[in-house]
Structures are given as structure tokens and as C-alpha cells.
Amino acid sequence: MCVSSSRTVRLAISEGGPPKVKTLLALERALQRAAPHQLLDTVRDLLARHWDATLVELLLADYGMTVLQPVTIPPYTGKPISAFTGELGRLFGSQDSTVREVAPGRVEALVPVTVRGDRLGVLRVTLPAEACDVEQLEVVAGVLGRELVLSERDTDLYLQARRTRRLTLAAELQWQLLPARAYARPEYELGAQLEPAYNIHGDNFDWCAEADYLTLTVTNGMGEGIDAALLTNLAVNALRNARRGGTALAGQAALTDQAIYAHYRGRMHVSTLLLRFELSTGRVEVVDAGSPQAWLLRDGTVSLVPFDAQLPLGMVDETPYDVQHMDVVRGDRLLFVSDGIYDAASAEGEKYGERALARALTDTRLLPAAQVPAAVLRALEDWRGTPAPADDAMVVCLDWQGAEAE
């Protein structure tokens, strides 16, 4: 019931541009000109006029990645839909577009909205069967996704649509600090998640993708609430400032240590794991300044990566930091976790510990990196037996492929 075009957009344009390609170009231009809060209305209008679409709905994943929320005008909201079950949930997980007949001659297309590996949500379109072209709808979803990311600078609409409830102020600070929840390129894939999503404190992750390197930091600021969030904000921005100034990894740690100590005089500190991956070789520079752990899944075997821990950032003035090294190879999976994971306790006081973490990493080995953090956090919640953790928790997953040999 669905037509799939084998033509690329570039080829179609060079041949004069079939109607749908011209529509896609018009859509992209219209979205660029549209007010940030009118992106979905713009897509609806174009698809209705050119493809006879009768329903165009955008559902965005919430902060906890547990439900898909329909985008509506606040304060009116649609009913959340599970991000794990049902047709929409399965599509969100698999990232494979689907089409089903909903009436004679009409179909419903479900298309993932994803930007560079970051799963934003799902686009649902009802249109005539003969007008359904999944490849073109995926282009529409991609263009819409990129504009959504850009528009979050100028409107709160899409940030509000992702919330099932109000964020704490500390959580607001932390989410605004994050790069994304996933990122993908041929050499590696990243996925990350924080919990409790609406009440996080000092846990944070950050990455920087470059032509030849990937820099990754996982951070755990001490304290709770706004104090922990402000401390982590200072640490992450100090690390970025040093990195963007061209400072080497050990220097980034040292400068951030000085910035935190200058403000808190040792009363507060930040545990941080800094890593810089060379894409061509898999060689990794590491500075371990505190508690975040790194776990390695290689050839079916799980192991804790043994780094030499140094002082947390900001604990002592002018602490020198040394770089350690490790190597990653094609097929490796690295899992980075904060103490909110490995020190989590059950109702009986038993710690989650290394055995449970290793089992969680093994059990999620078939999932893509973007889905692993949420799966590990669900496993932790099931083990803990209560949805209310004593500490916030962070999981970052890195799947390594490395650069292709020439």
C-alpha cells in the first residue's frame, strides 16, 4: 500500500524535480521562514495541500524517555503514549518507519523524527495510499527534526511538550546544559540518560565531536538540589572553556579544578571522568578525577576498566592531573555510570554493585547505544523495587566502530 521511491533528492532535482521533491524544497524553505511555534502547522499545511494528508501529528519523547507526548498549544495537551509498547512505542524503539491501512485507499504512516542519532519523537501522517512515499516522509521528518532543535532557542513550545510534569529548578539547569541524549556517526554511537529525569541534581554528561577526535566527560557534582546543579554548571562550562581554548586533557582538568576551588575553597568538589578518543587508532586519553566508573563489553565479556583515581576537581587547590591511556577496538561497548548506579541500594540495604551492573550490560548487548541507558536505568529500578532513588543516576553508552582502514 506504500510507494517507496528509489530516486535520491539530488538526482530528482537534476532531472527537473518531480512534484514531491519540489514540495520538499518548498517545505524546507517554509520551515526556515516559519515562526518557531508554527513548525507543525507549516508541515500540516504543506502535506495537506500537496499530499492530501488529513492528519499530521507530532509526538515528542518526554525527558524520562518513557512516553511520547503530542505537541499541542499549552495548556492543552494530548494523552501521552507509551514509548515502549504499542505500535508507536515499537517504532520509536526500532526507528523503522511503518505504514498501515486505516480506511479503503488511505494509510497511516509512522516515521521516526531523529537528528544525528538523537531520537526526538514520531511523526504520524494519514494520507491517500497512492500518495504515501516513506522515503519522502522520512525526509520531511528529518527536516522537521532539525528545525525543532534550532527552534528550541527561540520558543518553549517543544520543551513544554516534552514534559509530563514540572521540572525542578535544578533539573532545568542540568537539562539546559546537556548536548543531546544521543549522537551517531560512522565511527561511534552515543546514548545517555539521567534519572530521576524531572529531579536531577549534580550528574551530567558532555561530548564534543571533532573530525579526528571525540571528547567525552561524565560528571557528578556533590550535594543536592540547586547547590549541586550550580556546581556542575560551573564545572562543565569551565571544562568547555578550557577545551575550546585548545587546552590538552590534563590541562582541562587542572583549569577546572582551579575554577571550582577559587569559588568554593574546597567545600564542594566535582567527580569527573574525562576521555579523548582518537578516531583513527582507538587510542584513548583518560583523566580519572573521582567516582564515575567505566565498564567495557568486549567479545561478550564484561569488565570494570581499572583507572587510577585522582582527586576530584576543586577539592585541593592546584591539583596536578596525569593522563592515563587505554585502547578501544571495533565492536567495543563502553558504559559510564555515576555512583547513583553502582552505589544504589535496595529496600533491604543491598548495593546494586558490580555483579548486577555486569548483568545489565550483558542483557542490553543487542540494543543500540541510544536505548541502552534507559534500559539499564529500568533494570536498576526493577531491582531497587521503588521508583524513588536516594541519589540521581547517570548512564552513558558508547559503541565503538572506529575509522575505516584505508
SULQUIDA-V904594 format. One record per backbone hydrogen bond with DSSP energy under -1.0 kcal/mol. NH is the residue of the N-H (numbers start at 1). CO is the residue of the C=O. If there is no record, write none. Layout:
NH;CO
NH;CO
//
This chain:
3;132
12;8
13;9
14;10
15;11
16;13
17;12
22;18
23;19
24;20
25;21
26;22
27;23
28;24
29;25
30;26
31;27
32;28
33;29
34;30
38;35
42;38
43;39
44;40
45;41
46;42
47;43
48;44
49;45
50;46
51;47
53;47
54;126
55;126
57;124
59;122
60;69
61;120
62;67
63;162
65;62
68;81
69;60
71;58
76;73
81;68
83;66
89;85
90;86
91;87
92;88
93;89
94;90
95;91
98;110
100;108
102;106
103;106
106;103
107;127
108;100
109;125
110;98
111;123
113;121
115;118
118;115
120;113
121;113
122;59
123;111
124;57
125;109
126;55
127;107
129;105
131;128
132;129
137;133
138;134
139;135
140;136
141;137
142;138
143;139
144;140
145;141
146;142
147;143
148;144
149;145
150;146
151;147
152;148
153;150
154;151
155;151
160;156
161;157
163;160
168;198
172;168
173;169
174;170
175;171
176;172
183;190
184;116
185;188
189;399
190;183
191;397
192;181
193;395
195;393
199;196
204;219
206;217
208;215
210;213
214;277
215;208
216;275
217;206
218;273
219;204
220;271
221;202
222;269
228;224
229;225
230;226
231;227
232;228
233;229
234;230
235;231
236;232
237;233
238;234
239;235
240;236
241;237
242;238
243;239
244;240
246;243
247;242
252;248
253;249
254;250
255;251
256;252
257;253
258;254
259;255
260;256
261;257
262;258
263;259
264;260
265;261
267;264
270;313
271;220
272;289
273;218
274;287
275;216
276;285
277;214
278;283
279;212
282;278
284;326
285;276
286;324
287;274
289;272
293;337
295;335
296;303
297;333
298;301
301;298
303;296
305;294
307;305
310;288
313;270
315;312
324;286
326;284
328;282
331;400
332;329
333;297
334;398
335;295
336;396
337;293
338;394
341;338
342;338
343;339
344;341
346;350
349;346
352;344
353;342
357;353
358;354
359;355
360;356
361;357
362;358
363;359
364;360
365;362
367;364
371;368
372;368
375;371
376;372
377;373
378;374
379;375
380;376
381;377
382;378
383;379
384;380
385;381
393;195
395;193
396;336
397;191
398;334
399;189
400;332
401;187
402;187
403;279
//
